[in-house]
Amino acid sequence: MYHFYDQYCLEQAGKSRLRVLPPVDRTVSLDFSSNDYLGLATHPDVVKAAIEAAREYGAGSTGSRLLSGNYPLIEVFERQIAQDKHTEAALIFSSGYQANMTVLASLLSRRVLPAPPLVFFDRLNHSSLYNAMFLSGAEYVLFERNDMDDLRRQLQTYRVASRPAFIVTETVHGMEGDVLPLTELVDIAADYNCFLYLDEAHATGLYGPQGYGLSTTVDLSPVPHMVMGTFSKAIGGAGAYIACNAVMQQFMLNRTAGFIYSTAPSPMSVAAAAQAWRMIPKLAGQRQQIFAKADLLRQLLRANGITVMGDGTNIVPVCLGDESETLVLKKALQEDGMMVSAIRPPTVPTGTSRLRIAINARHD
């Protein structure tokens, strides 16, 4: 049996697509691959919060939230998230992938809904969202990334009033480096009576008046909605959250297998994320500087004839197209002391291999 798995790996290697685990290169002087956008992963106050939680609660949570792992600090943090995200409730998960895949699959359950759901799905959504679709078995219709005209066309063509409809997308796309026209999307969701599921993994910590995401900049109340975000990027830690109304929180507690059967997040990681979360509103100056630096980088690259994707984000994708060329350039930059991410199919569409440059607060 091992032969089949070995053959797969050999085929991937032949395509230069075999994944390996790279060691952390501490000799790199300029890291443009990190998702630690605000530099909070090593902030003394965040590290101190983790240490104090470990001393009080220990290293692990010892059980699922529904058994022995529901520490008070988790519920306090959830109430804070709900307040800052302008929702009634929130629920913390161990990772963004876990949250997206299991929460969305639960929302789309045919055992709960009155008819098979129909999902209008951003073509470039994250793998975790695609896997939620596969897990749920729901029918989905693709629309082009951030193309609200295409979304309307798909809704007009496929929307059936008797079937529950959902729109699933990311507010800030981690590979395209662009921002969702959220106000227009909410209007569309209201016009077609759709449930709106928003992934704010890359928006959390950087966008909105207090830094708590793009969803805080618009009124989502006209449509049923749920917002996911992570602690593993600008918050500098680990884990994820769902912000929703109280009914949906209760439903998740009773239906979402990824929550019910998973050990609760470590008290250390929750305390660190909570401390970073409280710091976010005070970092408006750092956020402005990050965006200004990203805008400058885009201008300089484009002025030199380099194809740059997206606008208005700290993520600057340089599209090279060819996989081999992308890997060669990544290696050359690393030898020059600059770490960037090489993104290739199947993570991005064929022919759009790119270097993903992430600007953070440490860059000058």
VENJOMO-V894882 format. One record per run of one state. SS is the DSSP state (a for helix, b for strand, c for the rest). FROM is the first residue (numbers start at 1). LEN is the number of residues. If there is no record, write none. Layout:
BEGIN
SS_FROM_LEN, SS_FROM_LEN
END
This chain:
BEGIN
c_1_1, a_2_13, c_15_15, b_30_2, c_32_8, a_40_3, c_43_1, a_44_14, c_58_6, b_64_1, c_65_7, a_72_13, c_85_4, b_89_5, c_94_2, a_96_12, c_108_10, b_118_5, c_123_4, a_127_10, c_137_2, b_139_5, c_144_4, a_148_11, c_159_6, b_165_6, c_171_1, b_172_1, c_173_6, b_179_1, c_180_2, a_182_10, c_192_2, b_194_6, c_200_14, a_214_4, c_218_7, b_225_6, c_231_9, b_240_5, c_245_1, a_246_10, c_256_1, a_257_4, c_261_2, b_263_1, c_264_3, a_267_37, c_304_4, b_308_2, c_310_5, b_315_7, c_322_1, a_323_13, c_336_2, b_338_2, c_340_1, b_341_3, c_344_9, b_353_6, c_359_6
END
